[in-house]
Amino acid sequence: MKRRILTSRGSIPNNLIDGSHIRDIISNVKNKMIDQNQALAGHLRKLRTDRGLRLQDLADNSGVSRATLSRIENGDVSPTAETLGRLASALALPPSQLLAPLDPDFPPLIRHADQSIWTDPTHGFSRRTISPPSGQLKLEMIECTIEPHQHIAYSSPALPNHEHHLILLSGVLSITVDDIKYSLNAGDCLRYRLRGASSFETGSQPAHYIIAMA
């Protein structure tokens, strides 16, 4: 007779939480991350080669080492948020277009399950593309979460004067734009145009926010 583990909702068969089940979950997560890295690697490589740039050219323009770029394009590692920002500036593209190709058309309805998610474990940063960029639309929206005690800095904007409208859903967030620091609480909205360096900093709470960009 199989042992059953009691919970607040009743009993769960032991075979649902055994070691093999947990290993399968971990394996599936790892495989998904590998697939995402490979897809991102191929897209970044195509963006570079379509512009006739060598790895060294992109390294010189972005300030990201050639060795790191090679590892990213081989799918060995995923770029951090700051590295992604440097590449976006060097290629003059919004980060969203680095993460996925620009759709020539757009579906009117985007289900929550179909919205892509990119994570930067180094900074505890998660980025969900709510409304992806399209060649026929100006606006795009992203939903982000930054874990406590994190600092993410971008040396320059991908597109000068890029318009952002950020609403903080929960937590506390400090944002520095063009050397001016703003402290946001839940419900606050900050709107700005990116012209220079910017940074995002959390304290003892995670920050959850949405940005609309045009």
C-alpha positions as protocol buffer text, in pm:
chain_id: "A"
residue {
  index: 1
  type: MET
  ca { x: 0 y: 0 z: 0 }
}
residue {
  index: 2
  type: LYS
  ca { x: 137 y: 342 z: -101 }
}
residue {
  index: 3
  type: ARG
  ca { x: 198 y: 604 z: 161 }
}
residue {
  index: 4
  type: ARG
  ca { x: -12 y: 917 z: 129 }
}
residue {
  index: 5
  type: ILE
  ca { x: 87 y: 1259 z: 256 }
}
residue {
  index: 6
  type: LEU
  ca { x: -182 y: 1467 z: 423 }
}
residue {
  index: 7
  type: THR
  ca { x: -220 y: 1833 z: 336 }
}
residue {
  index: 8
  type: SER
  ca { x: -477 y: 2101 z: 409 }
}
residue {
  index: 9
  type: ARG
  ca { x: -662 y: 1982 z: 98 }
}
residue {
  index: 10
  type: GLY
  ca { x: -652 y: 1612 z: 175 }
}
residue {
  index: 11
  type: SER
  ca { x: -402 y: 1350 z: 71 }
}
residue {
  index: 12
  type: ILE
  ca { x: -157 y: 1342 z: -219 }
}
residue {
  index: 13
  type: PRO
  ca { x: -17 y: 1015 z: -350 }
}
residue {
  index: 14
  type: ASN
  ca { x: 349 y: 986 z: -261 }
}
residue {
  index: 15
  type: ASN
  ca { x: 440 y: 912 z: -622 }
}
residue {
  index: 16
  type: LEU
  ca { x: 337 y: 1267 z: -721 }
}
residue {
  index: 17
  type: ILE
  ca { x: 611 y: 1426 z: -512 }
}
residue {
  index: 18
  type: ASP
  ca { x: 887 y: 1166 z: -533 }
}
residue {
  index: 19
  type: GLY
  ca { x: 1238 y: 1244 z: -649 }
}
residue {
  index: 20
  type: SER
  ca { x: 1182 y: 1144 z: -1010 }
}
residue {
  index: 21
  type: HIS
  ca { x: 887 y: 1382 z: -1041 }
}
residue {
  index: 22
  type: ILE
  ca { x: 1094 y: 1672 z: -908 }
}
residue {
  index: 23
  type: ARG
  ca { x: 1382 y: 1582 z: -1142 }
}
residue {
  index: 24
  type: ASP
  ca { x: 1143 y: 1586 z: -1437 }
}
residue {
  index: 25
  type: ILE
  ca { x: 1024 y: 1935 z: -1343 }
}
residue {
  index: 26
  type: ILE
  ca { x: 1382 y: 2063 z: -1310 }
}
residue {
  index: 27
  type: SER
  ca { x: 1478 y: 1901 z: -1640 }
}
residue {
  index: 28
  type: ASN
  ca { x: 1183 y: 2061 z: -1821 }
}
residue {
  index: 29
  type: VAL
  ca { x: 1272 y: 2405 z: -1684 }
}
residue {
  index: 30
  type: LYS
  ca { x: 1637 y: 2364 z: -1788 }
}
residue {
  index: 31
  type: ASN
  ca { x: 1540 y: 2248 z: -2137 }
}
residue {
  index: 32
  type: LYS
  ca { x: 1307 y: 2546 z: -2178 }
}
residue {
  index: 33
  type: MET
  ca { x: 1584 y: 2786 z: -2073 }
}
residue {
  index: 34
  type: ILE
  ca { x: 1825 y: 2622 z: -2320 }
}
residue {
  index: 35
  type: ASP
  ca { x: 1570 y: 2657 z: -2602 }
}
residue {
  index: 36
  type: GLN
  ca { x: 1514 y: 3024 z: -2514 }
}
residue {
  index: 37
  type: ASN
  ca { x: 1889 y: 3090 z: -2507 }
}
residue {
  index: 38
  type: GLN
  ca { x: 1933 y: 2926 z: -2847 }
}
residue {
  index: 39
  type: ALA
  ca { x: 1647 y: 3123 z: -3001 }
}
residue {
  index: 40
  type: LEU
  ca { x: 1783 y: 3450 z: -2859 }
}
residue {
  index: 41
  type: ALA
  ca { x: 2137 y: 3360 z: -2972 }
}
residue {
  index: 42
  type: GLY
  ca { x: 2026 y: 3303 z: -3330 }
}
residue {
  index: 43
  type: HIS
  ca { x: 1824 y: 3626 z: -3340 }
}
residue {
  index: 44
  type: LEU
  ca { x: 2110 y: 3838 z: -3201 }
}
residue {
  index: 45
  type: ARG
  ca { x: 2356 y: 3681 z: -3446 }
}
residue {
  index: 46
  type: LYS
  ca { x: 2122 y: 3761 z: -3737 }
}
residue {
  index: 47
  type: LEU
  ca { x: 2078 y: 4122 z: -3624 }
}
residue {
  index: 48
  type: ARG
  ca { x: 2456 y: 4163 z: -3619 }
}
residue {
  index: 49
  type: THR
  ca { x: 2530 y: 3992 z: -3949 }
}
residue {
  index: 50
  type: ASP
  ca { x: 2243 y: 4169 z: -4128 }
}
residue {
  index: 51
  type: ARG
  ca { x: 2423 y: 4494 z: -4044 }
}
residue {
  index: 52
  type: GLY
  ca { x: 2754 y: 4362 z: -4175 }
}
residue {
  index: 53
  type: LEU
  ca { x: 2914 y: 4379 z: -3831 }
}
residue {
  index: 54
  type: ARG
  ca { x: 3186 y: 4148 z: -3705 }
}
residue {
  index: 55
  type: LEU
  ca { x: 3188 y: 4038 z: -3343 }
}
residue {
  index: 56
  type: GLN
  ca { x: 3474 y: 4277 z: -3279 }
}
residue {
  index: 57
  type: ASP
  ca { x: 3280 y: 4564 z: -3437 }
}
residue {
  index: 58
  type: LEU
  ca { x: 2987 y: 4502 z: -3206 }
}
residue {
  index: 59
  type: ALA
  ca { x: 3223 y: 4465 z: -2910 }
}
residue {
  index: 60
  type: ASP
  ca { x: 3380 y: 4804 z: -2989 }
}
residue {
  index: 61
  type: ASN
  ca { x: 3039 y: 4972 z: -3031 }
}
residue {
  index: 62
  type: SER
  ca { x: 2874 y: 4822 z: -2726 }
}
residue {
  index: 63
  type: GLY
  ca { x: 3156 y: 4792 z: -2473 }
}
residue {
  index: 64
  type: VAL
  ca { x: 3072 y: 4422 z: -2430 }
}
residue {
  index: 65
  type: SER
  ca { x: 3376 y: 4200 z: -2470 }
}
residue {
  index: 66
  type: ARG
  ca { x: 3413 y: 3988 z: -2784 }
}
residue {
  index: 67
  type: ALA
  ca { x: 3438 y: 3674 z: -2569 }
}
residue {
  index: 68
  type: THR
  ca { x: 3108 y: 3752 z: -2397 }
}
residue {
  index: 69
  type: LEU
  ca { x: 2936 y: 3826 z: -2728 }
}
residue {
  index: 70
  type: SER
  ca { x: 3062 y: 3495 z: -2866 }
}
residue {
  index: 71
  type: ARG
  ca { x: 2921 y: 3305 z: -2568 }
}
residue {
  index: 72
  type: ILE
  ca { x: 2586 y: 3483 z: -2604 }
}
residue {
  index: 73
  type: GLU
  ca { x: 2564 y: 3409 z: -2978 }
}
residue {
  index: 74
  type: ASN
  ca { x: 2654 y: 3045 z: -2914 }
}
residue {
  index: 75
  type: GLY
  ca { x: 2371 y: 3019 z: -2662 }
}
residue {
  index: 76
  type: ASP
  ca { x: 2612 y: 2937 z: -2379 }
}
residue {
  index: 77
  type: VAL
  ca { x: 2483 y: 3225 z: -2165 }
}
residue {
  index: 78
  type: SER
  ca { x: 2194 y: 3470 z: -2168 }
}
residue {
  index: 79
  type: PRO
  ca { x: 2276 y: 3843 z: -2154 }
}
residue {
  index: 80
  type: THR
  ca { x: 2209 y: 4035 z: -1835 }
}
residue {
  index: 81
  type: ALA
  ca { x: 1971 y: 4331 z: -1844 }
}
residue {
  index: 82
  type: GLU
  ca { x: 2265 y: 4573 z: -1855 }
}
residue {
  index: 83
  type: THR
  ca { x: 2436 y: 4382 z: -2138 }
}
residue {
  index: 84
  type: LEU
  ca { x: 2108 y: 4376 z: -2329 }
}
residue {
  index: 85
  type: GLY
  ca { x: 2087 y: 4753 z: -2285 }
}
residue {
  index: 86
  type: ARG
  ca { x: 2439 y: 4798 z: -2425 }
}
residue {
  index: 87
  type: LEU
  ca { x: 2358 y: 4582 z: -2727 }
}
residue {
  index: 88
  type: ALA
  ca { x: 2032 y: 4769 z: -2784 }
}
residue {
  index: 89
  type: SER
  ca { x: 2221 y: 5100 z: -2788 }
}
residue {
  index: 90
  type: ALA
  ca { x: 2488 y: 4966 z: -3025 }
}
residue {
  index: 91
  type: LEU
  ca { x: 2227 y: 4829 z: -3267 }
}
residue {
  index: 92
  type: ALA
  ca { x: 1987 y: 5125 z: -3220 }
}
residue {
  index: 93
  type: LEU
  ca { x: 1695 y: 4896 z: -3140 }
}
residue {
  index: 94
  type: PRO
  ca { x: 1463 y: 4877 z: -2839 }
}
residue {
  index: 95
  type: PRO
  ca { x: 1550 y: 4580 z: -2613 }
}
residue {
  index: 96
  type: SER
  ca { x: 1217 y: 4420 z: -2705 }
}
residue {
  index: 97
  type: GLN
  ca { x: 1332 y: 4388 z: -3067 }
}
residue {
  index: 98
  type: LEU
  ca { x: 1654 y: 4225 z: -2951 }
}
residue {
  index: 99
  type: LEU
  ca { x: 1455 y: 3965 z: -2760 }
}
residue {
  index: 100
  type: ALA
  ca { x: 1225 y: 3882 z: -3052 }
}
residue {
  index: 101
  type: PRO
  ca { x: 1190 y: 3963 z: -3422 }
}
residue {
  index: 102
  type: LEU
  ca { x: 965 y: 4252 z: -3516 }
}
residue {
  index: 103
  type: ASP
  ca { x: 630 y: 4117 z: -3630 }
}
residue {
  index: 104
  type: PRO
  ca { x: 521 y: 4267 z: -3966 }
}
residue {
  index: 105
  type: ASP
  ca { x: 159 y: 4223 z: -3859 }
}
residue {
  index: 106
  type: PHE
  ca { x: -8 y: 4198 z: -3521 }
}
residue {
  index: 107
  type: PRO
  ca { x: -275 y: 3978 z: -3362 }
}
residue {
  index: 108
  type: PRO
  ca { x: -542 y: 4190 z: -3188 }
}
residue {
  index: 109
  type: LEU
  ca { x: -560 y: 3954 z: -2889 }
}
residue {
  index: 110
  type: ILE
  ca { x: -255 y: 3830 z: -2699 }
}
residue {
  index: 111
  type: ARG
  ca { x: -336 y: 3566 z: -2442 }
}
residue {
  index: 112
  type: HIS
  ca { x: -148 y: 3575 z: -2112 }
}
residue {
  index: 113
  type: ALA
  ca { x: -6 y: 3228 z: -2181 }
}
residue {
  index: 114
  type: ASP
  ca { x: 137 y: 3350 z: -2514 }
}
residue {
  index: 115
  type: GLN
  ca { x: 322 y: 3651 z: -2371 }
}
residue {
  index: 116
  type: SER
  ca { x: 695 y: 3585 z: -2374 }
}
residue {
  index: 117
  type: ILE
  ca { x: 903 y: 3614 z: -2057 }
}
residue {
  index: 118
  type: TRP
  ca { x: 1274 y: 3692 z: -2037 }
}
residue {
  index: 119
  type: THR
  ca { x: 1466 y: 3673 z: -1710 }
}
residue {
  index: 120
  type: ASP
  ca { x: 1800 y: 3798 z: -1584 }
}
residue {
  index: 121
  type: PRO
  ca { x: 1878 y: 3583 z: -1276 }
}
residue {
  index: 122
  type: THR
  ca { x: 2188 y: 3794 z: -1205 }
}
residue {
  index: 123
  type: HIS
  ca { x: 1971 y: 4093 z: -1113 }
}
residue {
  index: 124
  type: GLY
  ca { x: 1654 y: 3909 z: -1011 }
}
residue {
  index: 125
  type: PHE
  ca { x: 1483 y: 4074 z: -1307 }
}
residue {
  index: 126
  type: SER
  ca { x: 1186 y: 3936 z: -1500 }
}
residue {
  index: 127
  type: ARG
  ca { x: 1039 y: 4097 z: -1813 }
}
residue {
  index: 128
  type: ARG
  ca { x: 704 y: 3992 z: -1963 }
}
residue {
  index: 129
  type: THR
  ca { x: 614 y: 4127 z: -2307 }
}
residue {
  index: 130
  type: ILE
  ca { x: 246 y: 4217 z: -2267 }
}
residue {
  index: 131
  type: SER
  ca { x: 206 y: 4388 z: -2605 }
}
residue {
  index: 132
  type: PRO
  ca { x: 500 y: 4304 z: -2835 }
}
residue {
  index: 133
  type: PRO
  ca { x: 639 y: 4556 z: -3087 }
}
residue {
  index: 134
  type: SER
  ca { x: 489 y: 4555 z: -3435 }
}
residue {
  index: 135
  type: GLY
  ca { x: 580 y: 4723 z: -3759 }
}
residue {
  index: 136
  type: GLN
  ca { x: 230 y: 4869 z: -3773 }
}
residue {
  index: 137
  type: LEU
  ca { x: 206 y: 4999 z: -3415 }
}
residue {
  index: 138
  type: LYS
  ca { x: 400 y: 5261 z: -3222 }
}
residue {
  index: 139
  type: LEU
  ca { x: 320 y: 5150 z: -2867 }
}
residue {
  index: 140
  type: GLU
  ca { x: 448 y: 4843 z: -2681 }
}
residue {
  index: 141
  type: MET
  ca { x: 400 y: 4738 z: -2319 }
}
residue {
  index: 142
  type: ILE
  ca { x: 610 y: 4534 z: -2081 }
}
residue {
  index: 143
  type: GLU
  ca { x: 554 y: 4409 z: -1726 }
}
residue {
  index: 144
  type: CYS
  ca { x: 861 y: 4382 z: -1503 }
}
residue {
  index: 145
  type: THR
  ca { x: 956 y: 4255 z: -1160 }
}
residue {
  index: 146
  type: ILE
  ca { x: 1283 y: 4331 z: -981 }
}
residue {
  index: 147
  type: GLU
  ca { x: 1376 y: 4146 z: -665 }
}
residue {
  index: 148
  type: PRO
  ca { x: 1481 y: 4332 z: -345 }
}
residue {
  index: 149
  type: HIS
  ca { x: 1822 y: 4501 z: -310 }
}
residue {
  index: 150
  type: GLN
  ca { x: 1897 y: 4516 z: -682 }
}
residue {
  index: 151
  type: HIS
  ca { x: 2053 y: 4786 z: -897 }
}
residue {
  index: 152
  type: ILE
  ca { x: 2029 y: 4783 z: -1278 }
}
residue {
  index: 153
  type: ALA
  ca { x: 2207 y: 5058 z: -1471 }
}
residue {
  index: 154
  type: TYR
  ca { x: 2192 y: 5149 z: -1840 }
}
residue {
  index: 155
  type: SER
  ca { x: 2469 y: 5371 z: -1976 }
}
residue {
  index: 156
  type: SER
  ca { x: 2267 y: 5507 z: -2268 }
}
residue {
  index: 157
  type: PRO
  ca { x: 1924 y: 5467 z: -2429 }
}
residue {
  index: 158
  type: ALA
  ca { x: 1872 y: 5233 z: -2722 }
}
residue {
  index: 159
  type: LEU
  ca { x: 1678 y: 5507 z: -2897 }
}
residue {
  index: 160
  type: PRO
  ca { x: 1738 y: 5870 z: -2791 }
}
residue {
  index: 161
  type: ASN
  ca { x: 1419 y: 6046 z: -2676 }
}
residue {
  index: 162
  type: HIS
  ca { x: 1236 y: 5714 z: -2645 }
}
residue {
  index: 163
  type: GLU
  ca { x: 912 y: 5787 z: -2456 }
}
residue {
  index: 164
  type: HIS
  ca { x: 832 y: 5580 z: -2145 }
}
residue {
  index: 165
  type: HIS
  ca { x: 531 y: 5580 z: -1911 }
}
residue {
  index: 166
  type: LEU
  ca { x: 595 y: 5366 z: -1602 }
}
residue {
  index: 167
  type: ILE
  ca { x: 336 y: 5279 z: -1337 }
}
residue {
  index: 168
  type: LEU
  ca { x: 448 y: 5103 z: -1021 }
}
residue {
  index: 169
  type: LEU
  ca { x: 199 y: 4832 z: -927 }
}
residue {
  index: 170
  type: SER
  ca { x: 357 y: 4727 z: -597 }
}
residue {
  index: 171
  type: GLY
  ca { x: 669 y: 4781 z: -388 }
}
residue {
  index: 172
  type: VAL
  ca { x: 903 y: 5079 z: -389 }
}
residue {
  index: 173
  type: LEU
  ca { x: 1130 y: 5174 z: -678 }
}
residue {
  index: 174
  type: SER
  ca { x: 1396 y: 5443 z: -730 }
}
residue {
  index: 175
  type: ILE
  ca { x: 1455 y: 5546 z: -1090 }
}
residue {
  index: 176
  type: THR
  ca { x: 1731 y: 5779 z: -1204 }
}
residue {
  index: 177
  type: VAL
  ca { x: 1684 y: 5943 z: -1544 }
}
residue {
  index: 178
  type: ASP
  ca { x: 1934 y: 6199 z: -1676 }
}
residue {
  index: 179
  type: ASP
  ca { x: 2085 y: 6239 z: -1326 }
}
residue {
  index: 180
  type: ILE
  ca { x: 1747 y: 6308 z: -1163 }
}
residue {
  index: 181
  type: LYS
  ca { x: 1633 y: 6051 z: -904 }
}
residue {
  index: 182
  type: TYR
  ca { x: 1265 y: 5972 z: -855 }
}
residue {
  index: 183
  type: SER
  ca { x: 1125 y: 5760 z: -569 }
}
residue {
  index: 184
  type: LEU
  ca { x: 805 y: 5578 z: -660 }
}
residue {
  index: 185
  type: ASN
  ca { x: 546 y: 5412 z: -438 }
}
residue {
  index: 186
  type: ALA
  ca { x: 269 y: 5177 z: -548 }
}
residue {
  index: 187
  type: GLY
  ca { x: 28 y: 5356 z: -784 }
}
residue {
  index: 188
  type: ASP
  ca { x: 277 y: 5630 z: -884 }
}
residue {
  index: 189
  type: CYS
  ca { x: 339 y: 5697 z: -1254 }
}
residue {
  index: 190
  type: LEU
  ca { x: 664 y: 5833 z: -1398 }
}
residue {
  index: 191
  type: ARG
  ca { x: 674 y: 5953 z: -1758 }
}
residue {
  index: 192
  type: TYR
  ca { x: 996 y: 6052 z: -1928 }
}
residue {
  index: 193
  type: ARG
  ca { x: 1204 y: 6056 z: -2244 }
}
residue {
  index: 194
  type: LEU
  ca { x: 1533 y: 5871 z: -2234 }
}
residue {
  index: 195
  type: ARG
  ca { x: 1825 y: 6089 z: -2341 }
}
residue {
  index: 196
  type: GLY
  ca { x: 2113 y: 5957 z: -2130 }
}
residue {
  index: 197
  type: ALA
  ca { x: 2195 y: 5712 z: -1856 }
}
residue {
  index: 198
  type: SER
  ca { x: 1924 y: 5558 z: -1639 }
}
residue {
  index: 199
  type: SER
  ca { x: 1903 y: 5314 z: -1348 }
}
residue {
  index: 200
  type: PHE
  ca { x: 1649 y: 5116 z: -1145 }
}
residue {
  index: 201
  type: GLU
  ca { x: 1702 y: 5038 z: -776 }
}
residue {
  index: 202
  type: THR
  ca { x: 1496 y: 4840 z: -526 }
}
residue {
  index: 203
  type: GLY
  ca { x: 1513 y: 4839 z: -147 }
}
residue {
  index: 204
  type: SER
  ca { x: 1381 y: 4577 z: 90 }
}
residue {
  index: 205
  type: GLN
  ca { x: 1076 y: 4503 z: -128 }
}
residue {
  index: 206
  type: PRO
  ca { x: 1044 y: 4369 z: -482 }
}
residue {
  index: 207
  type: ALA
  ca { x: 915 y: 4615 z: -741 }
}
residue {
  index: 208
  type: HIS
  ca { x: 641 y: 4522 z: -986 }
}
residue {
  index: 209
  type: TYR
  ca { x: 563 y: 4767 z: -1265 }
}
residue {
  index: 210
  type: ILE
  ca { x: 438 y: 4817 z: -1621 }
}
residue {
  index: 211
  type: ILE
  ca { x: 605 y: 5035 z: -1885 }
}
residue {
  index: 212
  type: ALA
  ca { x: 432 y: 5164 z: -2198 }
}
residue {
  index: 213
  type: MET
  ca { x: 681 y: 5274 z: -2464 }
}
residue {
  index: 214
  type: ALA
  ca { x: 622 y: 5471 z: -2781 }
}
